């Protein structure tokens, strides 16, 4: 025997109008037959382009935390202006300032765009500098430049000179996650270095090739076949 009210419910469900509405509601099985079919394709992930991991995620984070604590100590009473160099340093800059504990009072964070790269693997030798902030706000400040990698040194040399001479910064220190000394073309020493980097084409953790691979959580060596056609 159906419980009370069940007959009325069955009547509503099986009424012509209800059946007509129900027929318009596609079930998962029905949906699967309605979707256009296409040949299955293998999804290629960014990690497939990496020959091997040079610095794993945990190692990077541990080292960045060490650098952050060191900066907090060294700039405890200097109210530093932390300037991340876009776009490659966005990852390390964010992690670095979060690791500045205790964070010095008056610390501010901004970004500068200074690039000497085109779409290839060699430096163009020309440096373009763009800043959103007024250069007057840099005058007298202790600037901490955060860069993803120092190789030829040309970009940071010109950027440091610009901040010192044109913007009249009180001091400019360089934090480099990676230092690729074999590629150096000018005399430049980073004040804080995360890792010494071999002369390999590295990507990940902010570093890119043709604007890809920045989102990888580790730093790896890119397979030559992934960039050889761009040379």
C-alpha positions as CSV (number, residue, x, y, z in Angstrom):
1,X,0.0,0.0,0.0
2,X,1.3,3.4,-0.9
3,X,1.7,6.0,1.9
4,X,-0.7,8.8,2.1
5,X,-0.2,11.4,-0.6
6,X,1.8,9.0,-2.7
7,X,-1.0,8.6,-5.2
8,X,-1.3,12.3,-5.7
9,X,2.5,12.5,-6.2
10,X,2.4,9.7,-8.8
11,X,-0.4,11.4,-10.6
12,X,1.6,14.6,-10.8
13,X,4.7,12.9,-12.0
14,X,2.9,10.9,-14.6
15,X,0.6,13.7,-15.9
16,X,1.1,14.5,-19.6
17,X,2.5,17.9,-18.7
18,X,5.0,16.5,-16.2
19,X,6.1,13.8,-18.7
20,X,6.6,16.5,-21.4
21,X,8.8,18.5,-19.0
22,X,10.7,15.4,-17.9
23,X,11.5,14.5,-21.5
24,X,13.3,17.8,-21.8
25,X,15.7,17.0,-18.9
26,X,18.7,15.2,-20.2
27,X,20.2,12.5,-18.1
28,X,24.0,12.0,-18.0
29,X,23.6,9.1,-20.3
30,X,21.6,11.2,-22.7
31,X,24.1,14.0,-22.5
32,X,26.9,11.7,-23.4
33,X,25.1,10.8,-26.6
34,X,24.4,14.4,-27.5
35,X,28.0,15.6,-27.2
36,X,30.1,15.7,-30.4
37,X,32.6,12.9,-30.6
38,X,36.2,13.5,-31.3
39,X,39.4,11.5,-31.4
40,X,41.2,11.2,-28.1
41,X,44.3,13.3,-27.9
42,X,47.2,13.0,-25.5
43,X,47.6,16.0,-23.2
44,X,51.1,17.3,-23.1
45,X,52.0,18.9,-19.8
46,X,54.7,21.6,-19.2
47,X,56.7,19.1,-17.1
48,X,57.1,16.9,-20.2
49,X,59.4,19.5,-21.6
50,X,61.8,19.4,-18.6
51,X,64.9,17.3,-19.0
52,X,65.5,17.1,-15.2
53,X,64.7,19.1,-12.1
54,X,67.6,21.2,-10.9
55,X,66.1,22.7,-7.7
56,X,63.0,21.0,-6.3
57,X,60.1,23.0,-4.8
58,X,61.0,22.2,-1.1
59,X,64.6,23.2,-1.6
60,X,63.6,26.5,-3.2
61,X,61.2,27.4,-0.4
62,X,63.7,26.5,2.3
63,X,66.4,28.7,0.8
64,X,64.0,31.7,0.2
65,X,62.9,31.5,3.8
66,X,66.5,31.7,4.9
67,X,67.1,34.8,2.6
68,X,63.9,36.4,3.9
69,X,65.0,36.1,7.5
70,X,68.4,37.4,6.7
71,X,66.9,40.5,5.0
72,X,64.7,41.1,8.0
73,X,67.7,41.1,10.2
74,X,69.9,43.2,7.9
75,X,67.2,45.8,7.2
76,X,65.6,45.8,10.7
77,X,65.8,49.6,11.1
78,X,66.1,50.7,7.4
79,X,62.5,50.5,6.1
80,X,63.5,48.8,2.8
81,X,61.8,49.2,-0.5
82,X,61.6,45.8,-2.0
83,X,61.5,46.0,-5.8
84,X,60.8,42.8,-7.7
85,X,62.0,42.7,-11.3
86,X,59.2,41.6,-13.6
87,X,58.2,39.3,-14.7
88,X,60.5,36.5,-13.7
89,X,60.9,37.5,-10.0
90,X,57.2,37.6,-9.1
91,X,57.3,34.2,-7.5
92,X,60.5,34.6,-5.5
93,X,59.6,38.2,-4.5
94,X,56.2,37.2,-3.1
95,X,57.7,34.3,-1.1
96,X,60.7,36.4,0.0
97,X,58.7,39.2,1.6
98,X,56.4,36.8,3.4
99,X,59.6,35.2,4.8
100,X,60.9,38.6,6.2
101,X,60.0,37.8,9.8
102,X,59.9,40.0,11.7
103,X,59.2,42.4,8.9
104,X,61.0,45.7,9.3
105,X,58.6,48.6,10.0
106,X,58.1,50.8,6.9
107,X,58.8,48.0,4.4
108,X,57.1,48.6,1.1
109,X,56.9,46.4,-2.0
110,X,56.7,47.4,-5.7
111,X,57.8,46.1,-9.0
112,X,60.0,47.3,-11.9
113,X,60.2,46.0,-15.4
114,X,63.7,45.8,-16.8
115,X,64.3,43.5,-19.6
116,X,67.1,42.7,-22.1
117,X,65.5,39.6,-23.5
118,X,63.6,39.0,-26.7
119,X,61.9,35.7,-27.5
120,X,65.2,33.8,-27.8
121,X,67.8,32.6,-25.4
122,X,70.4,35.3,-25.8
123,X,70.4,38.8,-24.2
124,X,69.7,41.6,-26.7
125,X,72.1,43.9,-24.9
126,X,69.5,46.7,-24.6
127,X,67.7,47.3,-21.4
128,X,64.3,48.9,-21.1
129,X,63.2,50.1,-17.7
130,X,59.6,50.8,-16.7
131,X,58.3,51.6,-13.2
132,X,54.7,52.4,-12.1
133,X,55.9,54.3,-9.0
134,X,57.1,57.9,-9.0
135,X,60.9,58.0,-8.9
136,X,60.6,60.6,-6.1
137,X,59.4,57.9,-3.8
138,X,62.7,56.1,-4.2
139,X,64.9,59.0,-3.2
140,X,66.6,58.2,0.1
141,X,65.2,54.7,0.3
142,X,67.2,51.5,0.9
143,X,66.2,49.4,-2.1
144,X,66.3,45.6,-2.3
145,X,66.2,44.5,-5.9
146,X,64.8,41.0,-6.3
147,X,65.7,39.1,-9.5
148,X,65.0,35.6,-10.6
149,X,68.4,35.0,-12.2
150,X,71.7,36.9,-12.8
151,X,73.6,35.8,-15.9
152,X,75.2,38.4,-18.1
153,X,74.6,41.1,-15.4
154,X,73.9,43.8,-17.9
155,X,70.2,44.3,-16.9
156,X,70.9,44.6,-13.2
157,X,74.0,46.8,-13.7
158,X,71.9,49.3,-15.6
159,X,69.0,49.1,-13.3
160,X,71.1,49.5,-10.3
161,X,72.7,52.6,-11.8
162,X,69.3,54.0,-12.7
163,X,68.1,53.6,-9.1
164,X,71.2,55.1,-7.7
165,X,72.0,57.9,-10.1
166,X,68.6,58.9,-11.4
167,X,66.3,58.0,-8.5
168,X,68.8,58.8,-5.8
169,X,68.3,55.7,-3.7
170,X,70.3,55.6,-0.5
171,X,71.5,52.1,-1.3
172,X,70.7,49.3,-3.7
173,X,71.2,45.6,-2.8
174,X,70.5,42.7,-5.1
175,X,68.8,39.5,-4.2
176,X,69.2,36.8,-6.9
177,X,67.5,33.5,-6.7
178,X,70.0,32.0,-9.2
179,X,73.5,33.2,-10.1
180,X,74.8,31.9,-13.4
181,X,78.3,33.2,-13.2
182,X,79.6,31.5,-16.3
183,X,77.4,33.9,-18.4
184,X,78.7,37.1,-16.8
185,X,79.7,39.9,-19.2
186,X,80.1,42.7,-16.6
187,X,81.5,42.9,-13.1
188,X,78.5,42.4,-10.9
189,X,78.0,40.7,-7.6
190,X,74.6,39.9,-6.0
191,X,74.4,40.7,-2.3
192,X,72.2,37.7,-1.6
193,X,72.2,34.6,-3.7
194,X,69.9,31.6,-3.5
195,X,71.7,29.1,-5.6
196,X,74.7,28.9,-8.0
197,X,73.3,27.9,-11.3
198,X,75.0,25.8,-14.0
199,X,75.1,27.1,-17.5
200,X,71.9,25.5,-18.5
201,X,68.6,26.9,-19.9
202,X,66.4,26.8,-16.8
203,X,62.7,27.5,-16.4
204,X,60.1,27.3,-13.6
205,X,59.3,29.2,-10.4
206,X,58.9,32.4,-12.4
207,X,61.5,31.8,-15.1
208,X,60.1,31.4,-18.5
209,X,60.8,30.7,-22.1
210,X,58.5,32.6,-24.5
211,X,56.3,33.3,-21.5
212,X,55.7,29.7,-20.6
213,X,56.8,27.5,-17.7
214,X,56.6,30.3,-15.1
215,X,54.0,28.3,-13.2
216,X,56.1,25.3,-12.6
217,X,56.8,25.0,-8.8
218,X,60.4,23.9,-9.3
219,X,63.3,25.0,-11.4
220,X,64.3,22.6,-14.2
221,X,66.4,22.4,-17.3
222,X,64.4,22.8,-20.5
223,X,64.9,20.2,-23.2
224,X,66.8,21.7,-26.2
225,X,64.2,20.6,-28.7
226,X,61.7,23.0,-27.0
227,X,63.7,26.1,-27.8
228,X,66.1,25.1,-30.6
229,X,63.6,26.2,-33.3
230,X,63.7,29.7,-31.8
231,X,67.4,30.2,-32.1
